[in-house]
Amino acid sequence: MSTTPAITEQMTEWWQHGVVYQVYIRSFADGNGDGQGDLAGLRSRLDHLASLGVDAVWINPWYVSPLKDGGYDVADYRNIDPRFGSVEEAEQFIAEAHERGIRVIADLVPNHTSSDHVWFQEAIAAPPGSPARDRYVIRPGKGPDGAEPPSNWEAVFGGPAWERLPDGEWYLHIFDTSQPDLNWEHPEVRAEFESIFRFWLDRGIDGFRVDVAHGMIKDLTFPDIDSKTELLESEHPIDHPHWDRDGVHEINRAWRAVLNEYENRMMVAEAWVHAERLPLYLREDEYHQSFNFDLLEAKWTADSFRRIISRSLDAAEAVGATSTWVLSNHDVVRHATRYGLPLDVKWRKWVTDGPHDALDEALGSRRARAAALITLALPGSTYVYQGEELGLHEVWELPDEVLDDPTWERSGHTERGRDGCRVPIPWETDGPSFGFGTTAPWLPQPDTFGPNSAAAQAGDPDSMLSLYQAAIALRKGRFAADRRLAMLDLGADVLAFTRGDDVTVIVNMGSEPIELPEGRLLLSSIPLEGGMLPSDAAVWLAG
C-alpha cells in the first residue's frame, strides 16, 4: 500500500496544480481475461498510479455502450458497462483511489447519446411530431418528398451529419450515425443531465471531464456551412451554427450550481474553441478549467513553446483560473512519435499517408523526456496520458482489419483514425499481452512493448518511468502550488524559466550543446557531462 496520505477536507482546490493521469479503461489493464481493460484491472494497478505520484485519475467513458466510438456513445449514463464492471465496483475503485490520495474524474458525454439509448429507441419508434422525438434534433428534410437533409452539415468522422429514418425524417449526428445529437433546448434533457451529475457525485466522483463542451447548442434554423469540419480542430470559427454557441454558457452555469452543492468538486471542459472565446468557459460560475491543447499542437521550437506558455498563463490568470497542460491523449498521435517527425510533417495525416520512414523514434523519445520536464514544471495542472510515463510510441502500423475507430469506415478508409494511441499498455516484459491480461488484447501490441513495459523500467534510474516519478515528486516538494513563473533569455533556441523560489528549468531545443549556468542539478532528462546541456535535453536546477 502506498504511503501517500489519504484525501482530507483540508486538501482544497486540488485541480489547480494536480497531476492527472488519463485512463483509457479499455486499454489499461484486463482483470477478467476477456482481452479488454476493466475496473478489476484498474484496481489491480492502483499502486502503479500511487507510486507515480499522481493526484487524480480521469477515466474515459465507462458507461453502458455498444462501443461504436470507444464508449463516447453512451446507452446508459447511470450504469457501468458489464465489460468493465459494475456501479458497485466503481464505488469500490473510488474508495480505494481515495485511500491512496488519488481523486477520480469521470468522463461525461452530453452532446449526444448512443443510438441504443432508451430515449432514441423511443424516438424512432414514435411517429413524426411525437414528444419523444423532441429530445433529439430530428427534422423533416428538404426538397421533393423531404429527400434532402435539412442542411449540408458534415459529421466530424466523415460524411453527412444527417441520417434519414425509415419514416422520412432526419436526425442530426455531429459525430457517428450511432451518436444522435440531443436537443439541449428541451428542459427534460437539461434536467436529466443535472440528475446524472448528482448520481455520480453521490458515489464519490470528484469531478467531470465534459466531452465536446462547446457543442450542445445548435442554430435550429440549420444554415448551410461553407467550411469543412475537421476532426479535433484546435478552434472553430466564431458564430458557427453548431460549435461554441452562446447558449452553452447557460448549461455550464446550471452544472456549476450542482457542483457547488458538493464540497471540493470540479469540472474541466474539452472545448476546442477560438482562443478569444475560451475565457468565457472559465468565468467563476462556469468551468473550473478547460483543456489547453495549444502545447500539444506546438512545433518543437523554443519560440513556439515560449509563446504558448506565456499566452496560456496570461489567459488563465485573466479569469482567475489555472492552465492545463497536455502532450497526448486518446485522440491524437502520441507525442513520442510526433516529436520524431520533421517539423513540416502534418502528424494527423502522417499515420495514413506517411512518409513513415521519416520517423526517428530515438529522437522522438529523447524529446519526449525533455517535454516531460517542461509540462511537469509549469504552473497549473498537468494531464498525463496512460503509457506516456513509459515513453510509448504510436502504434501506427496496425493491420487494417483490426482498426476500430469509426473514422476509418466513415472516411472510406482514407483516415486510419486514433487506434494507434489506444493500444493496450504493457505491464510485463513478455506473455500473451505483456501483462495487460491473460489473453491477446483487443488491439495487437508490437514486440517493442516488452522492453518498454512498467516491469522493465521499474527500478531503472535512467528509465522514462523513473524520470516521471522523480519529476512529480520534485514538483510536489518544491513548486506544485506556486503559480510564479518568469521567462529567461538564454538564447533563441533555449526555453528557460524560473519556478517558485529557486528552481530554473532549461531546455535546449537547438542543434548544438549549450553551457549551463551555475546551480545544483535537481533532475535532467538525460545524463550530463562537462557542464553542458546537449540538444533536445532539459534540466531542473536549484539555486
GULO-976969 format. One line per field, with one value per residue (C-alpha): chain; z, y, x. Coordinates in Angstrom, 3 decimals, always signed. Last residue first. Example, Ala and Ser with C-alpha at 12.3 -4.5 7.8 and 13.67 -1.06 7.14 Angstrom:
<sites>
chain: [A_A]
c3: [+7.140_+7.800]
c2: [-1.060_-4.500]
c1: [+13.670_+12.300]
</sites>
This chain:
<sites>
chain: [A_A_A_A_A_A_A_A_A_A_A_A_A_A_A_A_A_A_A_A_A_A_A_A_A_A_A_A_A_A_A_A_A_A_A_A_A_A_A_A_A_A_A_A_A_A_A_A_A_A_A_A_A_A_A_A_A_A_A_A_A_A_A_A_A_A_A_A_A_A_A_A_A_A_A_A_A_A_A_A_A_A_A_A_A_A_A_A_A_A_A_A_A_A_A_A_A_A_A_A_A_A_A_A_A_A_A_A_A_A_A_A_A_A_A_A_A_A_A_A_A_A_A_A_A_A_A_A_A_A_A_A_A_A_A_A_A_A_A_A_A_A_A_A_A_A_A_A_A_A_A_A_A_A_A_A_A_A_A_A_A_A_A_A_A_A_A_A_A_A_A_A_A_A_A_A_A_A_A_A_A_A_A_A_A_A_A_A_A_A_A_A_A_A_A_A_A_A_A_A_A_A_A_A_A_A_A_A_A_A_A_A_A_A_A_A_A_A_A_A_A_A_A_A_A_A_A_A_A_A_A_A_A_A_A_A_A_A_A_A_A_A_A_A_A_A_A_A_A_A_A_A_A_A_A_A_A_A_A_A_A_A_A_A_A_A_A_A_A_A_A_A_A_A_A_A_A_A_A_A_A_A_A_A_A_A_A_A_A_A_A_A_A_A_A_A_A_A_A_A_A_A_A_A_A_A_A_A_A_A_A_A_A_A_A_A_A_A_A_A_A_A_A_A_A_A_A_A_A_A_A_A_A_A_A_A_A_A_A_A_A_A_A_A_A_A_A_A_A_A_A_A_A_A_A_A_A_A_A_A_A_A_A_A_A_A_A_A_A_A_A_A_A_A_A_A_A_A_A_A_A_A_A_A_A_A_A_A_A_A_A_A_A_A_A_A_A_A_A_A_A_A_A_A_A_A_A_A_A_A_A_A_A_A_A_A_A_A_A_A_A_A_A_A_A_A_A_A_A_A_A_A_A_A_A_A_A_A_A_A_A_A_A_A_A_A_A_A_A_A_A_A_A_A_A_A_A_A_A_A_A_A_A_A_A_A_A_A_A_A_A_A_A_A_A_A_A_A_A_A_A_A_A_A_A_A_A_A_A_A_A_A_A_A_A_A_A_A_A_A_A_A_A_A_A_A_A_A_A_A_A_A_A_A_A_A_A_A_A_A_A_A_A_A_A_A_A_A_A_A_A_A_A_A_A_A_A_A_A_A_A_A_A]
c3: [-6.517_-7.840_-11.416_-13.427_-16.673_-20.254_-23.377_-27.091_-27.882_-25.194_-21.945_-20.985_-17.520_-18.506_-18.977_-18.486_-18.251_-19.947_-18.948_-16.047_-12.439_-9.379_-10.565_-8.247_-9.946_-12.020_-15.630_-18.192_-21.331_-24.531_-26.850_-30.527_-32.578_-30.726_-28.357_-25.246_-22.313_-19.065_-15.950_-13.011_-9.488_-6.562_-5.146_-7.357_-10.956_-13.193_-16.964_-19.914_-23.449_-25.454_-29.234_-29.318_-26.458_-22.667_-22.150_-19.023_-18.569_-15.093_-13.494_-10.186_-9.691_-6.606_-5.766_-7.345_-6.568_-4.491_-2.935_-5.254_-8.371_-7.003_-6.538_-9.989_-11.610_-9.849_-10.731_-14.314_-14.760_-13.134_-15.655_-18.554_-17.476_-16.347_-12.673_-13.603_-10.591_-12.612_-16.333_-17.449_-15.151_-16.489_-20.040_-22.577_-23.238_-23.797_-25.886_-28.768_-29.858_-31.036_-29.302_-31.044_-30.313_-28.319_-26.210_-26.514_-23.350_-19.697_-19.236_-19.792_-18.591_-21.879_-23.758_-24.447_-22.118_-22.026_-20.375_-18.039_-17.721_-21.352_-22.489_-24.551_-27.992_-27.789_-29.355_-32.639_-32.636_-33.449_-37.058_-40.166_-42.466_-46.151_-45.452_-46.770_-44.218_-42.206_-42.038_-40.642_-38.607_-36.691_-34.788_-34.579_-36.862_-36.589_-40.310_-41.437_-39.644_-37.023_-38.287_-36.460_-32.991_-31.588_-29.254_-25.565_-23.285_-20.207_-18.420_-21.577_-21.262_-19.915_-20.836_-18.345_-17.685_-15.990_-13.762_-13.278_-13.045_-15.389_-14.229_-15.073_-18.577_-19.306_-17.639_-19.543_-22.769_-22.224_-21.978_-25.034_-26.936_-26.356_-27.263_-30.500_-31.419_-30.846_-32.852_-35.937_-38.221_-41.837_-42.921_-42.420_-45.211_-44.296_-45.664_-43.006_-39.735_-41.378_-41.880_-38.187_-37.942_-40.536_-41.469_-41.652_-38.300_-39.281_-37.232_-34.027_-31.843_-33.109_-32.158_-28.503_-28.628_-29.091_-32.135_-31.002_-29.695_-26.616_-25.112_-25.541_-24.569_-22.309_-19.961_-18.066_-17.102_-13.850_-13.443_-12.158_-15.448_-16.539_-14.935_-17.392_-20.418_-19.142_-18.416_-21.858_-23.683_-21.846_-22.331_-25.991_-26.834_-25.148_-26.629_-30.180_-29.737_-28.227_-31.183_-31.296_-33.057_-30.815_-31.242_-27.855_-26.358_-27.719_-26.407_-23.276_-21.612_-19.718_-16.004_-13.140_-15.601_-15.189_-12.349_-11.961_-15.687_-17.314_-20.324_-21.418_-21.227_-24.221_-26.656_-27.731_-28.197_-30.643_-29.415_-28.986_-25.609_-23.601_-20.372_-16.853_-13.945_-10.225_-6.776_-3.445_-1.427_-3.002_-3.663_-5.727_-8.252_-8.944_-9.417_-11.761_-13.863_-14.208_-15.081_-17.835_-19.364_-19.513_-21.063_-23.871_-25.266_-26.604_-29.425_-29.417_-32.308_-34.088_-36.310_-36.111_-34.801_-34.262_-36.411_-34.701_-32.808_-32.308_-34.895_-33.481_-36.706_-39.432_-40.206_-43.747_-44.380_-46.255_-43.801_-44.593_-42.130_-39.812_-38.432_-35.201_-34.610_-32.347_-28.631_-27.212_-28.903_-26.862_-24.059_-26.589_-23.723_-20.182_-17.819_-14.530_-10.928_-7.559_-8.007_-4.593_-5.343_-4.604_-7.192_-9.692_-9.308_-8.810_-12.248_-13.827_-12.283_-13.755_-17.006_-16.933_-16.041_-19.091_-21.432_-19.937_-20.458_-24.260_-25.867_-25.483_-28.259_-28.090_-31.025_-32.334_-31.892_-33.864_-37.115_-35.942_-34.911_-35.498_-35.637_-36.585_-37.246_-40.493_-41.166_-43.952_-41.986_-42.365_-40.656_-42.636_-41.270_-41.044_-40.340_-43.873_-44.415_-42.205_-38.533_-37.637_-39.472_-42.220_-42.250_-45.612_-44.082_-43.521_-45.467_-48.965_-49.657_-47.955_-50.511_-53.026_-51.426_-47.798_-44.959_-41.922_-38.572_-35.644_-33.199_-30.164_-27.015_-29.185_-30.781_-27.751_-27.953_-31.214_-34.353_-36.591_-35.324_-32.291_-32.586_-33.644_-30.560_-28.082_-29.279_-29.008_-25.398_-24.484_-25.595_-28.319_-30.780_-28.309_-26.745_-27.926_-26.768_-23.072_-22.849_-19.306_-18.392_-14.710_-12.573_-9.571_-6.842_-5.632_-2.014_-1.789_+0.287_-2.224_-5.002_-2.959_-2.323_-5.987_-7.029_-4.584_-5.917_-9.476_-8.343_-7.051_-10.292_-12.183_-14.200_-17.451_-19.862_-17.881_-18.988_-15.860_-15.244_-14.651_-18.056_-20.050_-23.839_-24.141_-27.484_-26.316_-25.194_-27.769_-30.660_-31.682_-28.170_-27.844_-24.585_-20.901_-19.127_-18.562_-20.509_-20.286_-16.729_-15.275_-12.417_-9.752_-7.715_-9.454_-7.548_-9.903_-6.927_-6.415_-10.079_-10.022_-6.730_-8.499_-10.902_-9.523_-9.289_-12.967_-13.906_-11.919_-13.360_-16.915_-19.832_-22.760_-23.762_-21.987_-19.151_-16.207_-14.897_-18.145_-17.592_-19.276_-22.800_-22.375_-19.473_-21.395_-18.147_-18.003_-15.129_-13.527_-11.942_-9.704_-9.526_-9.763_-9.613_-5.929_-4.991_-1.356_+0.604_+4.085_+3.797_+3.698_+0.971_+2.223_+2.518_+0.002_+1.879_-0.873_+0.000]
c2: [+27.923_+24.745_+23.445_+21.461_+20.159_+19.511_+17.804_+18.110_+19.216_+18.650_+20.631_+21.205_+21.173_+18.563_+15.596_+15.206_+12.101_+12.581_+14.333_+16.024_+16.481_+18.501_+19.780_+22.427_+25.750_+27.765_+28.332_+25.522_+25.756_+24.927_+21.927_+22.485_+21.688_+23.823_+22.879_+23.079_+23.113_+24.936_+24.982_+27.050_+26.289_+28.675_+30.371_+29.160_+28.424_+30.065_+29.907_+28.718_+27.592_+27.713_+28.056_+31.851_+32.263_+32.151_+34.733_+33.803_+33.561_+34.079_+31.679_+32.045_+29.926_+28.055_+25.045_+22.481_+24.354_+22.465_+19.170_+18.404_+19.162_+17.174_+14.104_+14.525_+14.887_+11.843_+9.570_+10.821_+10.255_+6.813_+5.797_+7.146_+4.912_+6.084_+5.174_+1.637_+0.453_-0.241_+0.149_-3.473_-4.063_-0.993_-2.237_-0.523_-3.583_-5.643_-3.041_-3.279_-6.535_-4.537_-4.827_-6.090_-4.382_-6.250_-7.877_-11.469_-13.417_-13.364_-9.609_-6.450_-8.380_-8.134_-9.331_-13.023_-13.022_-10.931_-7.933_-7.125_-4.151_-3.245_-0.744_-1.719_+0.011_+3.285_+5.624_+3.716_+3.409_+7.086_+7.175_+5.459_+8.185_+7.310_+4.074_+5.473_+8.287_+6.894_+3.458_+4.537_+7.444_+4.969_+3.879_+0.075_-0.839_-4.560_-5.422_-2.578_-4.019_-1.659_+0.109_+3.419_+2.015_+5.465_+5.421_+4.564_+6.505_+4.534_+7.630_+8.356_+4.916_+6.347_+10.011_+12.502_+15.683_+18.505_+21.058_+24.689_+26.192_+24.545_+22.221_+18.953_+20.271_+21.142_+18.194_+15.848_+17.643_+16.784_+13.082_+13.332_+14.989_+11.993_+9.581_+11.406_+11.484_+7.726_+7.123_+8.996_+8.873_+9.961_+6.308_+6.516_+9.036_+8.784_+8.918_+7.257_+7.992_+11.030_+12.814_+13.702_+14.276_+17.026_+16.835_+20.208_+19.814_+16.503_+13.600_+12.186_+14.664_+13.317_+9.775_+10.491_+12.812_+10.012_+10.654_+12.232_+11.336_+9.195_+11.854_+13.377_+16.456_+18.230_+21.157_+22.784_+26.437_+27.947_+30.140_+33.692_+34.972_+36.981_+34.422_+31.767_+33.976_+35.173_+31.608_+30.431_+33.306_+32.846_+29.067_+29.317_+31.963_+30.110_+26.738_+28.118_+30.134_+27.217_+25.011_+21.537_+22.565_+23.187_+21.352_+19.624_+22.926_+24.598_+21.912_+23.771_+21.752_+23.907_+24.566_+25.337_+25.580_+28.096_+30.466_+31.997_+32.508_+29.810_+29.000_+32.653_+32.593_+30.190_+32.634_+34.659_+31.464_+30.127_+26.930_+23.249_+22.918_+19.777_+21.343_+20.549_+20.094_+20.294_+19.035_+20.406_+20.110_+19.411_+21.822_+23.890_+21.051_+21.482_+25.239_+24.579_+22.381_+25.143_+27.655_+25.444_+24.992_+28.771_+29.012_+26.615_+29.152_+31.387_+28.979_+27.268_+24.857_+24.083_+27.075_+28.675_+32.217_+32.416_+29.997_+26.816_+26.073_+23.334_+21.149_+17.750_+16.004_+18.583_+20.250_+21.644_+25.327_+26.847_+25.822_+25.694_+27.336_+24.988_+27.303_+25.366_+27.018_+24.354_+24.207_+21.172_+21.513_+23.578_+21.049_+18.353_+15.902_+17.175_+15.968_+15.608_+15.876_+14.267_+11.208_+9.918_+7.984_+10.963_+12.918_+10.178_+10.385_+14.149_+14.770_+12.332_+14.305_+17.545_+15.631_+14.606_+18.084_+19.583_+16.934_+17.318_+21.076_+20.668_+23.339_+20.884_+18.692_+15.640_+14.690_+11.120_+9.079_+5.808_+7.787_+8.976_+12.547_+15.626_+13.288_+15.029_+13.014_+13.067_+12.403_+10.030_+7.338_+4.946_+7.473_+9.543_+10.299_+13.801_+14.917_+13.994_+12.068_+11.989_+11.432_+15.059_+14.833_+17.336_+19.948_+20.467_+21.258_+19.747_+16.602_+16.151_+13.599_+15.630_+14.361_+16.881_+19.144_+19.499_+17.017_+16.898_+17.278_+15.296_+17.020_+14.827_+15.151_+16.376_+12.967_+11.510_+14.406_+12.955_+15.115_+12.290_+8.874_+7.172_+4.099_+6.303_+8.467_+5.634_+3.962_+7.317_+7.752_+4.173_+4.749_+2.305_+5.184_+6.182_+9.589_+13.028_+16.341_+15.399_+12.922_+12.855_+11.490_+10.779_+12.346_+10.390_+11.805_+9.932_+10.172_+6.428_+5.794_+7.945_+5.524_+2.601_+4.420_+5.333_+1.756_+0.328_+2.724_+1.656_-1.969_-1.268_+0.518_-2.594_-3.953_-3.004_-5.470_-5.037_-1.361_+0.751_+2.108_+5.551_+7.076_+4.304_+3.962_+6.141_+6.537_+8.018_+4.481_+3.882_+5.130_+2.181_+0.869_-0.564_+1.389_+1.010_+3.569_+3.521_+6.686_+7.738_+7.736_+10.734_+9.837_+12.280_+13.460_+11.403_+10.218_+7.533_+5.195_+5.875_+5.259_+1.957_+1.137_+1.457_-1.334_-4.066_-1.575_-0.773_-4.452_-5.100_-1.929_-3.162_-3.456_-5.681_-9.042_-11.117_-12.200_-10.772_-8.162_-6.534_-3.430_-0.007_-0.427_-0.472_+1.972_+4.767_+6.101_+9.683_+10.550_+13.972_+15.825_+18.482_+22.236_+23.901_+20.626_+20.152_+23.189_+22.089_+19.421_+20.367_+18.020_+15.055_+12.637_+9.782_+10.461_+8.739_+5.880_+3.455_+0.000]
c1: [+19.766_+18.231_+18.470_+15.915_+17.344_+16.230_+17.544_+16.906_+20.466_+23.055_+23.316_+26.947_+28.514_+31.080_+28.785_+25.068_+22.855_+19.456_+16.214_+17.977_+16.939_+17.913_+21.281_+22.651_+23.166_+25.582_+24.593_+24.654_+26.720_+24.870_+25.089_+24.205_+21.079_+18.548_+15.739_+17.907_+15.516_+16.312_+14.115_+15.332_+14.121_+14.718_+11.674_+8.846_+9.649_+12.225_+12.163_+14.210_+13.382_+16.599_+16.887_+16.788_+19.238_+19.289_+16.548_+14.612_+10.831_+9.410_+6.923_+5.102_+1.978_+3.212_+1.016_+3.359_+6.588_+9.143_+8.061_+5.185_+7.218_+10.151_+7.935_+6.358_+9.780_+11.252_+8.340_+8.285_+12.029_+11.787_+9.137_+11.207_+14.065_+17.516_+17.100_+15.993_+13.986_+10.859_+11.515_+11.230_+8.249_+6.393_+6.846_+9.108_+11.287_+8.127_+6.272_+8.752_+7.105_+4.087_+0.708_-2.424_-5.766_-8.439_-5.732_-4.473_-5.201_-4.118_-4.232_-2.183_+0.855_+2.762_-0.336_+0.361_+3.386_+6.546_+8.224_+5.337_+2.957_+2.391_-0.283_-3.299_-3.277_-5.215_-2.639_-2.661_-6.446_-6.970_-8.096_-6.789_-8.149_-8.783_-10.650_-13.941_-13.778_-16.704_-15.083_-11.708_-13.138_-15.274_-12.122_-11.874_-8.974_-8.234_-8.579_-6.329_-3.322_-1.816_+1.322_+0.782_+1.370_+2.149_+5.139_+5.255_+7.589_+6.560_+5.200_+3.221_+1.682_-1.577_-1.970_-0.538_-2.528_-0.632_-2.337_-1.403_+2.053_+4.585_+7.358_+5.609_+4.949_+8.573_+10.314_+8.017_+8.955_+12.622_+11.816_+9.565_+12.423_+14.692_+11.914_+11.182_+14.863_+15.130_+11.959_+13.191_+10.147_+10.658_+10.472_+6.731_+6.258_+3.449_-0.098_-2.244_-0.444_+1.189_-2.148_-2.517_+1.242_+1.405_+5.096_+6.908_+8.657_+10.247_+8.864_+10.364_+8.488_+5.172_+6.181_+6.995_+3.968_+1.454_-0.745_-4.011_-7.476_-6.742_-4.469_-1.024_+1.011_-1.489_-1.012_-3.869_-3.959_-5.111_-8.162_-8.698_-10.114_-7.080_-4.760_-5.873_-5.251_-1.860_-0.723_-1.786_-0.093_+3.198_+3.248_+2.225_+4.831_+7.702_+6.760_+6.687_+9.889_+11.779_+10.939_+9.404_+6.191_+3.212_-0.115_+0.029_+1.126_-2.001_-4.353_-5.445_-8.160_-10.584_-10.656_-13.037_-15.910_-18.773_-19.718_-16.247_-15.791_-13.723_-15.880_-15.861_-12.055_-12.051_-13.663_-10.606_-8.590_-11.173_-12.774_-11.972_-13.669_-12.969_-14.101_-12.933_-15.332_-14.682_-15.632_-14.342_-17.534_-20.892_-23.790_-21.338_-21.224_-24.942_-24.553_-21.635_-23.915_-26.513_-23.807_-22.423_-25.869_-26.373_-22.909_-23.784_-26.283_-23.528_-22.692_-19.328_-19.903_-23.177_-24.017_-20.537_-20.710_-16.916_-14.954_-13.715_-10.524_-7.949_-9.658_-10.474_-11.529_-12.022_-15.355_-15.403_-16.168_-19.128_-21.831_-25.560_-27.933_-29.841_-32.557_-32.034_-28.660_-27.211_-26.368_-24.560_-21.165_-18.709_-18.238_-17.348_-16.715_-17.030_-14.319_-16.120_-15.057_-14.508_-16.724_-17.820_-20.991_-23.231_-21.269_-22.080_-25.867_-25.774_-24.249_-26.704_-29.579_-28.235_-28.008_-31.646_-32.892_-31.221_-32.604_-36.096_-35.949_-35.546_-33.316_-30.460_-31.810_-29.567_-27.369_-27.611_-24.402_-24.640_-24.505_-21.079_-20.175_-22.332_-25.321_-28.567_-31.723_-33.705_-37.380_-38.525_-40.358_-37.396_-35.091_-32.627_-29.168_-27.756_-24.179_-23.055_-19.810_-16.733_-15.962_-16.701_-20.003_-20.772_-23.515_-25.195_-28.581_-32.047_-31.075_-32.604_-35.346_-38.061_-40.613_-39.272_-36.702_-35.716_-35.857_-38.118_-36.375_-34.974_-32.611_-33.201_-35.336_-38.224_-38.672_-40.450_-42.949_-44.333_-44.329_-43.146_-44.299_-42.729_-40.479_-37.560_-37.928_-38.463_-35.254_-33.567_-34.672_-33.762_-30.165_-29.071_-28.483_-25.803_-26.209_-25.168_-23.726_-23.655_-20.743_-19.343_-15.917_-15.398_-12.661_-11.351_-9.091_-5.994_-4.831_-4.209_-7.322_-9.198_-8.261_-9.563_-12.861_-13.293_-12.487_-15.017_-17.663_-16.827_-17.147_-20.634_-21.525_-20.474_-17.564_-15.819_-17.423_-20.649_-20.741_-21.109_-24.597_-26.057_-25.275_-26.973_-26.525_-23.432_-21.652_-18.363_-17.520_-14.782_-16.859_-19.064_-18.512_-22.055_-22.200_-23.006_-20.819_-17.070_-16.309_-12.631_-11.315_-9.511_-7.169_-6.098_-3.130_-0.449_+2.613_+3.899_+3.941_+0.221_-0.544_+1.338_-0.404_-3.743_-2.829_-5.110_-7.975_-7.605_-7.636_-10.785_-12.297_-11.859_-9.459_-10.342_-8.879_-11.526_-9.232_-11.175_-8.732_-7.606_-5.469_-5.304_-6.678_-10.466_-10.139_-8.478_-7.025_-5.797_-3.489_-3.975_-1.059_-2.556_-1.984_-5.386_-7.282_-6.509_-8.564_-8.614_-6.773_-8.052_-11.032_-8.675_-7.646_-5.482_-1.782_+0.529_+2.224_+1.285_+0.000]
</sites>
